[in-house]
Amino acid sequence: MLWLDIVRWLHVIGATVLLGTGAGIAFFMVMAQRTRDPGVIAHVADTVVRADILFTTTAVVAQPVTGVLLATGLGWPLSEGWILWSLLLYVFTGLCWLPVVWIQTRLRRLARAAADANEALPAAFHRLYRLWFVLGFPAFAAVLAIVWLMIARPDLPAPL
């Protein structure tokens, strides 16, 4: 069925965008932060926030829609263990990602203010950056686990 192939393709593209954007954003933010240059950091953080809004948000919305369409189209019950684990990890990822988006916006603002004032980054920037960094690891690991579940479709018990 052509429509099912298109939905599967969109689902895979969405997963790829989530992984790629997440890895890219993390890489560029870390590299910018290492310069300690508020102007560079502000510019990169602005790009990161825009990429998150454009790419990540689109994929975040598309993934559950295409996932449900794909599962039902293929006759997979949504109560399958691997599907429920994927959904649980997806919610967990979202709970990490939402504060990260706010933090990125705040980091951008703090870096821009420091650059405009020709000052060093404030302590609040470094605290928020550490929190951003810490939240990124479990979120990215969860996305990797979801992709593995999507590909392997292991016979798992449903989460409690």
N, C-alpha and C positions, 0 to 999 in steps of 0.2 A: 504494500500500500504506500503510495507516494506521500500521502500526508503524514504517515508515521515516520517515514524516512526523513522528512523535513523537520518534524518535531525532534527526532533523535539528534539530527544535525544541530539544531538550535540548542538543544540541551548540552551537547558536547562543546559547542562554541561558548555557551555561558560558563561552563566549568573551566574552560581554558582561559576565558577572560578573568574569572575570579582568581585563578592561580597566577596568571601572568601579571595582572594589575597589582595583586597583593605583593608578589615578589618584586616587581618593578618599583612600586611605591616605597617599599621597605629599603631597597637598595639605594635609591636616590636620596631618600631622607637621611639615611645613615651617612652616606658620602657627603652630603651637604653639611650635616651637623659636625662632621669631623673637621671641616674647614674652620669652624668657630667664627665664620664671617657672617654677621647678621644679614647683610644684603643678599648673599648667596642663599642662605637658609630661607629668607623670606621669599625669594624668587622660586626656589624649588618647592617650598611648602605651598605656594600658590598653585603651582602646576599639579602637585599631588592632590590638593583639595579638588581642583577641577577634574582631574582624572577619576577620583573617587566618585564624584557626582555623576560624571558622564558614563563611565564604563562600569564601575562596581555597582552602582545603584541600579543600572539597567539589568545587569546580570543577576543581581539579588532578587529583582522582581520576576525576571524571566525563569529562573531555575525552578521554583516550586510549580509554576504554571506548566512549564514543559515537562517537568518530572511527573506530575499527576496525569497529564495527557498521555505521556509515554507509557506509564505503568498501566493505566486503564486500557489503552489501546492494545497493549501486548497481553492483557489478561492477567497481569500481576496484581494480586490483592494488596491494597495499601497497608494491610496489617502484617505483611511479610516482615520478619525481623530485621533484615538488612535495610529495608525501606524506612522502618521506624527509627532505627539507629541513625540513618542518614538524616532524617528530619530532626532528630534530637541534636545531633551535631550541628546541623544547620542553624537551629535556634541558638545554640551555644555560641557559634561563630558570630551571629548577629548581635548577641549580648556583648561580645568583645568589640565588634566593629563599630557599633553606634557610639560608644565613648571615644573610640579612636578618631572618628570623623570630627567630633567636637574638639578633641585634643589637637588634631592637625590644624584646625581653624584657629585655635588659640595660639599654637606655636607660630603660625604665620603672622598673627597680629603682634605677638611679642617680639619676633625677629624684625618685623617691619618697623616697629616703634624704636627698637635699639638702633637699627640702621639709620633711620631718619634723625635720631638724636646723636649719631656717631658715638654710641656707647657699646659696652660689652653686653652680651646676653644676660638678662637677669636670672636670679636663682630660680624663679618660678618657671622659666623656660626649661631649665635642666631637670627640675622635678617632673614636669609634664612630659618631657622627652623620655625620661626613664619609664614612666607609666605607659606611654605609647609603645615603647620597645617591649615591655613586659606583656602587654595585652596582645601584641602581634604574634608572639610565639604560639600560644595555645590556639589562637584563631586560625593561623596558617596550618598548624598540625591537624586541626579538625577538618579543614578543607581538603588536605591531602588524604585523610581517612575517608572522607565522603567520596572522593574520586575513586579510591580503592574499592569501597563498597559498591559503587556504581558499576565498576568493571567486573569485579569478582562475584558479586551477588551471592555471598556465602550464606549457608543455611545457619542463621543465628536465631537464638531465642529473642523474643520481643523484650525491649527494656522494661524494667519494673514499672 
